[in-house]
Every structure is written in C-alpha cells, then in structure tokens.
Amino acid sequence: MKFVISSTELLKHLQLIGKVISTKNTLPILDNFLFDLSGNQLQITASDLETTLVTTIDLENVTDEGKVAIPARILMDILKEFPEQPLTFNVDMETLKIDINSENGKYNLTGANAEDFPQLPEIKSEQESHFQLPSAALHQGIGKTIFATADDELRPVMNGIYVELKSDNVTFVATDAHKLVRYRRTDITPEQESAFIFPKKPASLLRNILSKEDAEVDVRFDDKNVQFVLPKYRMISRLTEGNYPSYDSVIPSDNPFKLTIDRLEFYNTIKRVSVFSNQASNLIKLSLKGNQLTVSAQDIDFSVSGRETLNCQYEGDDMEIGFKSSFLQEILANLNASEVLVELSDPSRAGLLYPAEKTEENEDVLMLLMPMMVESETEVE
C-alpha cells in the first residue's frame, strides 16, 4: 500500500474526525485511524463505537491499494510539525510496518490489522426515515440549541437535541428544564413525520464539520442510529433512546407584557451587574416600569450590590422578575439580532425571548427561561 498526500490536507481531515477518538477506549484498535485506500480515494475512519466519522480524500499518486490501522496520536503529533509538503506513505501489508517519507526525513511506525476495526453500523432500510437540508441550516439548528442541553445522568433524553420532522418544517429542540430553545426551519419539507434524539457529543463534532462544508446534507435514521452524509465526510451516530418531553406544553401561550431592547446593551449590562450577584444563586432582578428596565443584583453576605437602568420599549404593567444571570447571558449570546423581544406574564411564569425582527424568512427562533423567586433566590419549579 503506497500513496502520496499533502501533509496539511491530511492533517486538516484528521483534526476534524480525530476529535471522536476517546482517551479511554475499551478497545485498543479504536486508538487508531483506519486507512482504506481504493482506487484514487483514501477513506479514513475514526470511532468511539458510539459515533463513527469517515472522511474521503482524492489522491493523484497511488501505487498500491490496501487497508491498515495507523496509531492516531503519533500520526497527529508528527503531522502538526510538518510545513506544507508531500508525504509518501509506504505500508508493508504483511508486517504492517509504515514508512512515512518527507522531503528531508523518514519516519517509521507500526500499524494494526484493519480487520480488527469495528464494522460501521447500518441503517435498517425497513425502518429508515430520510430527508435533506443545507449544511448551513443543520449548522444553525445544532448551534442554536446545543448550549441548552442538559447533563443529567438520570434523564439521558435531556442530554441531546430533539430533531422533529413535520410535513412542512424541521424543528430542533433542547432543554435542561431551566431553559429551552426551539429552532424551526420552514424551508425544509420532509416526506414523512418522524423524530430522533441526537446526543450532544456527536452533535458538537458534526457542527465543527458543517462549518467547513457548504453542501446538501443527506440524513438517514432508524430507531438506533443516524447517518449524515456530506461530499467529503460521513457521520454515523447511535441515537439516544427514550421519549422526549412534550416541549410545546411548557411554552406559555398568553404573554401580554412585551419588552423590546437592544440585545448587546442588555447582554453587557447583565454581565456587569451579575458580578455583584450571590455566587450560589447567580440571581439578577429585572424591574420594568414605563420604558425603563432596571437590572440589579446583590450579595447580602458580602454587602455588595450593582444596578443599571436601560431605556427600552415596554408594553405592560410594572413588574419585577428574577432570572439566573448565566442562563440569560447564554440565551442573549445565541440570539443573532440587534434587538430582542421578551414576552412576560407574571414573575412565576417563564419568559420567552425572540429576535425582535427575523434575520431569515424561513427561520423561527424561540428561547424560554424559567424565572427565580426574587425574595428567596430559589428557582421556581
């Protein structure tokens, strides 16, 4: 097995798929990349059993085909030290000795048997659901929701992104029971209604790949696995099993009080004022009166407090409501709009946040945040 490849091109692909490799693999073979050279195409696979990433590189200089598993850590470490140059890989398929020849040197390492590498899981055709969407739409769907996923060992369904297919839209949902995000695309029309829960780790890995690709993504899934196919990359991930909570039922429908405010100004004010909040509760208080919003926080234990007043547009009765400032900052950081609309009803019910104006016609973004009791600084259930 012999081929020539650009050092920077190989490193770029390995850095994207190599993030799936776990530092605590139960199978030693999973500490390797699987190189599969067929014709002029080099297919490289990395896996942690739960998630498998495959990338394809077109080569021009190929002498012999073959398959070999190459240790990931040492290969990545040496590639990072090379300037851009062609590298020649020469693999003895009997001894699995690997020679890497650069412009000025030669490096030797030992591979592993490719047959020991786990087989890719298959999507069962009789249970398969299928749809396509632009990589930018999938990137947005993951990016807008992943921060709101939970880390709950007792409820693993909360630790992923719920992807719901309807005949006229695709909806991405994430919640940790304190905050909830619903991101909907109405320009994607799947042929059948279905849903799956996409775990957080592979979602984050896929997001990294999508930021580098501009293409249609082919998505296929059954009751166990989901597969995402792009021109140069493919991901197969095990799905989270279980029933996702009924997210629509927790979104309040009657929110008569409406606050419109500059997003960046609001965000920066919260960052400053939250410095003075109690470290345990992280509570900040929003006081609305007329067209003014007062943001305040205090830590009685240390006798410190902070307060700022902002101009806004407010329609509704005077009210005070408390929120966990770190959650509110996260939501405001993930709303891409110059102004945000906040809908409220009373201090004990969730607040809804939206972009004040849509940036894309086919996009619908809703973010929900549960309040905290201002008096006791404990969260409302």
C-alpha positions in Angstrom: 0.0 0.0 0.0 1.7 3.2 -1.2 0.4 6.7 -1.7 1.5 10.4 -1.7 -0.6 13.0 0.1 -0.3 16.7 1.2 0.7 17.0 4.9 -1.6 19.9 5.6 -4.5 18.3 3.7 -4.2 15.1 5.7 -3.9 17.0 9.0 -7.0 19.1 8.2 -9.1 16.0 7.7 -7.7 14.1 10.7 -8.2 17.0 13.1 -11.9 17.1 12.2 -12.6 13.4 12.6 -9.9 12.7 15.3 -12.0 14.5 17.9 -14.3 11.5 18.1 -11.5 9.3 19.5 -11.9 8.7 23.2 -9.0 8.9 25.7 -10.5 5.9 27.5 -11.2 3.4 24.7 -12.2 -0.1 25.8 -10.9 -1.5 22.5 -7.2 -0.7 21.7 -7.9 -0.7 18.0 -10.0 2.4 18.5 -6.8 4.4 19.3 -6.2 4.2 15.5 -7.4 5.8 12.3 -8.5 3.2 9.7 -6.9 4.0 6.3 -8.7 2.3 3.4 -7.2 3.1 0.0 -9.2 2.0 -3.0 -8.5 3.4 -6.5 -7.6 7.0 -6.1 -9.8 7.5 -3.0 -8.4 7.4 0.6 -11.1 6.8 3.1 -10.1 7.4 6.8 -12.3 6.3 9.7 -12.3 7.2 13.4 -14.7 5.8 16.0 -15.5 5.5 19.7 -18.2 2.8 19.0 -21.0 5.3 19.8 -20.0 7.6 16.9 -18.1 7.0 13.8 -16.6 9.7 11.5 -15.4 8.9 7.9 -13.6 11.3 5.6 -12.7 10.8 1.9 -9.6 12.4 0.2 -9.0 12.2 -3.5 -5.4 11.3 -4.3 -3.4 11.5 -7.6 -0.3 9.5 -6.8 -1.3 5.9 -5.7 0.8 2.8 -6.3 -0.9 0.0 -4.2 -4.3 -0.3 -2.5 -5.0 -1.7 0.9 -6.3 -1.2 4.4 -4.3 -0.5 7.6 -5.0 1.0 11.1 -2.5 3.7 12.0 -1.9 5.0 15.6 -3.8 8.3 15.9 -1.8 10.1 18.5 1.7 9.7 17.0 0.4 10.4 13.4 -1.4 13.6 14.5 1.7 14.7 16.5 4.1 14.3 13.6 1.8 15.9 11.1 1.4 19.1 13.2 5.2 19.6 13.0 5.4 19.4 9.2 5.2 22.5 6.9 3.2 22.0 3.8 4.8 19.3 1.7 4.0 15.9 0.0 4.4 12.9 2.3 4.8 9.4 0.9 3.2 6.6 2.9 4.6 3.1 2.3 2.9 0.2 4.1 4.1 -3.4 4.2 0.8 -5.2 4.3 2.4 -8.4 5.8 4.3 -6.8 8.7 2.2 -3.7 8.9 5.3 -1.6 9.1 4.6 2.0 8.0 7.3 4.3 6.5 6.5 8.0 6.1 8.9 9.8 3.8 9.1 13.6 3.9 11.3 15.9 1.9 14.2 15.6 4.4 13.4 12.6 6.5 11.9 9.1 7.1 9.7 8.1 10.0 8.7 4.5 11.0 5.8 3.2 12.9 3.8 0.0 13.2 0.2 -0.2 12.2 -2.6 -2.7 13.3 -4.7 -5.1 11.4 -7.6 -3.3 9.7 -9.8 -6.4 10.2 -9.9 -5.6 13.9 -11.6 -2.3 13.4 -15.3 -2.4 14.2 -17.8 -2.5 11.3 -19.9 0.6 10.6 -23.5 0.2 11.8 -26.1 0.0 9.1 -29.3 2.0 8.9 -32.1 -0.6 8.6 -33.9 0.1 5.3 -37.3 -1.1 6.5 -37.2 1.4 9.4 -35.4 4.2 7.6 -36.5 7.8 7.6 -34.8 10.2 5.2 -34.5 14.0 4.5 -32.1 16.5 3.1 -31.2 20.0 4.2 -28.5 22.6 3.5 -25.4 22.3 5.7 -25.9 25.9 6.9 -29.4 25.1 8.2 -28.2 22.0 10.1 -25.3 24.0 11.5 -27.7 26.6 12.7 -30.1 24.1 14.2 -27.3 22.5 16.2 -25.6 25.8 17.1 -28.8 27.4 18.3 -29.8 24.6 20.6 -26.7 22.7 21.9 -26.0 25.1 24.7 -29.4 24.4 26.2 -28.9 20.6 26.5 -28.7 19.1 30.0 -26.0 17.0 31.8 -28.4 14.7 33.5 -27.4 11.1 34.1 -30.9 10.1 35.3 -32.6 11.6 32.2 -30.4 10.9 29.2 -33.0 12.1 26.7 -32.4 15.6 28.0 -28.7 15.5 27.1 -29.3 15.6 23.4 -31.0 17.7 20.7 -34.5 16.6 19.7 -35.0 16.7 15.9 -38.6 16.6 14.9 -39.7 16.2 11.3 -43.1 17.5 10.2 -44.5 17.7 6.7 -43.8 21.5 6.5 -40.8 22.0 8.8 -37.9 20.6 10.8 -37.6 21.6 14.4 -34.6 21.4 16.7 -35.3 21.5 20.5 -33.1 21.4 23.6 -33.9 21.9 27.2 -32.3 21.4 30.7 -35.6 22.1 32.5 -34.4 25.7 33.3 -34.0 27.0 29.7 -35.5 25.7 26.4 -34.7 26.5 22.8 -36.9 25.8 19.8 -35.3 26.4 16.4 -37.6 25.7 13.4 -36.9 25.7 9.7 -39.9 26.1 7.4 -37.9 25.8 4.1 -37.3 22.1 4.7 -40.2 19.7 4.0 -39.5 16.1 4.9 -41.6 13.4 3.2 -42.6 11.7 6.4 -43.2 12.7 10.0 -40.7 11.3 12.5 -38.2 12.3 15.2 -34.9 11.4 16.9 -32.7 12.5 19.8 -29.2 13.4 18.7 -26.6 13.1 21.5 -24.6 16.2 22.5 -21.0 14.9 21.7 -21.6 13.8 18.1 -23.8 17.0 17.6 -20.8 19.1 18.6 -18.4 17.1 16.3 -20.8 17.4 13.4 -21.2 21.2 14.0 -17.4 21.5 13.5 -17.5 19.7 10.2 -20.6 21.6 8.9 -18.7 24.9 9.5 -16.2 23.8 6.9 -18.7 22.5 4.3 -21.2 24.2 2.1 -23.4 21.4 0.6 -26.6 19.5 1.0 -26.6 17.0 3.9 -28.3 13.7 3.4 -29.8 12.5 6.7 -31.0 8.9 7.2 -32.0 7.3 10.5 -33.8 4.4 12.1 -34.6 3.5 15.7 -31.0 3.1 16.7 -28.7 5.2 14.5 -28.5 8.3 12.4 -26.2 8.9 9.4 -25.2 12.3 8.0 -23.6 12.3 4.6 -21.7 15.2 3.0 -19.5 15.2 -0.1 -16.2 14.6 1.9 -17.5 13.5 5.3 -19.9 11.0 6.8 -21.0 10.5 10.4 -22.9 7.5 11.9 -24.0 8.0 15.5 -26.0 6.0 17.9 -29.2 7.8 19.0 -30.4 8.4 22.5 -33.3 6.0 23.2 -36.4 7.2 25.1 -39.3 9.7 24.7 -38.5 13.4 24.7 -40.7 15.5 27.0 -43.6 17.4 25.4 -41.8 20.7 24.9 -44.8 22.5 23.5 -46.8 22.1 26.7 -44.2 24.2 28.7 -44.2 27.1 26.4 -46.7 29.7 27.8 -49.1 31.0 25.1 -50.5 34.0 26.8 -47.8 36.6 27.5 -49.3 40.1 27.5 -46.3 42.1 28.6 -43.7 42.8 25.9 -40.2 44.2 26.3 -38.1 45.2 23.3 -34.5 46.1 24.0 -31.1 46.4 22.3 -29.6 42.9 22.7 -25.9 43.8 23.1 -26.6 46.6 25.6 -28.8 44.2 27.6 -26.2 41.5 27.4 -23.3 43.7 28.5 -25.4 45.2 31.4 -26.2 41.7 32.7 -22.5 40.7 32.6 -21.5 43.7 34.6 -24.3 43.6 37.2 -24.1 39.8 37.7 -20.6 40.3 39.2 -22.5 41.5 42.3 -24.9 38.6 42.4 -24.8 35.9 45.0 -22.4 33.2 43.8 -24.7 30.3 44.8 -27.9 31.6 43.2 -26.5 33.9 40.4 -29.8 35.8 40.7 -30.4 39.1 38.9 -33.6 41.1 39.1 -35.3 42.9 36.2 -37.6 45.7 37.2 -39.9 47.1 34.5 -41.6 50.5 34.8 -42.7 52.6 31.9 -40.0 52.5 29.2 -37.2 51.7 31.6 -35.6 48.5 32.7 -33.5 48.3 35.9 -31.2 45.4 36.2 -29.9 44.8 39.7 -28.1 42.2 41.8 -26.9 41.9 45.4 -25.0 39.6 47.6 -26.1 40.3 51.2 -23.3 38.0 52.6 -20.6 40.4 51.3 -22.7 43.6 51.4 -22.2 44.3 47.6 -24.8 45.3 45.0 -25.0 46.6 41.4 -27.7 48.3 39.5 -28.1 49.7 36.0 -31.0 51.3 34.2 -31.6 50.9 30.5 -34.1 52.5 28.0 -36.4 50.1 26.3 -39.9 49.7 24.8 -42.2 48.1 27.3 -45.9 47.4 27.0 -47.4 46.1 30.2 -47.9 46.5 33.9 -45.0 47.3 36.2 -43.3 44.1 37.3 -40.2 42.6 38.9 -38.9 39.2 37.8 -35.7 37.3 38.7 -33.5 35.1 36.4 -30.3 33.2 36.7 -27.9 35.6 35.0 -25.6 32.9 33.5 -28.6 31.4 31.7 -29.9 34.7 30.5 -26.4 35.6 29.2 -26.2 32.3 27.3 -29.6 32.9 25.6 -28.8 36.5 24.6 -25.4 35.4 23.2 -27.2 32.9 21.0 -29.9 35.3 19.6 -28.5 36.8 16.4 -30.4 40.1 16.4 -29.8 43.7 17.1 -32.9 43.8 19.3 -34.7 41.1 21.3 -38.3 40.8 22.2 -39.0 39.5 25.7 -42.6 38.3 26.4 -43.7 38.0 30.1 -46.9 37.4 32.0 -46.0 37.3 35.7 -42.9 36.7 37.9 -43.7 33.0 38.4 -44.0 32.0 34.8 -41.4 31.5 32.1 -40.2 34.4 30.0 -39.9 34.0 26.2 -37.2 35.6 24.1 -37.1 36.1 20.4 -35.2 38.1 17.8 -37.3 41.4 17.5 -37.0 41.1 13.7 -36.4 37.9 11.7 -33.0 37.8 10.1 -34.1 34.9 7.8 -37.6 34.4 6.4 -37.6 30.6 6.9 -36.3 30.7 10.4 -38.2 30.7 13.7 -36.3 31.0 16.9 -37.8 30.8 20.4 -35.9 30.7 23.7 -37.5 30.2 27.1 -36.1 30.8 30.5 -37.7 29.8 33.8 -37.7 32.6 36.5 -36.3 32.6 40.0 -38.1 33.8 43.1 -36.7 37.3 43.9 -37.4 37.0 47.6 -35.9 33.6 48.4 -33.5 33.4 45.5 -34.6 29.9 44.7 -35.7 28.7 41.4 -39.4 28.3 40.5 -40.2 24.8 39.6 
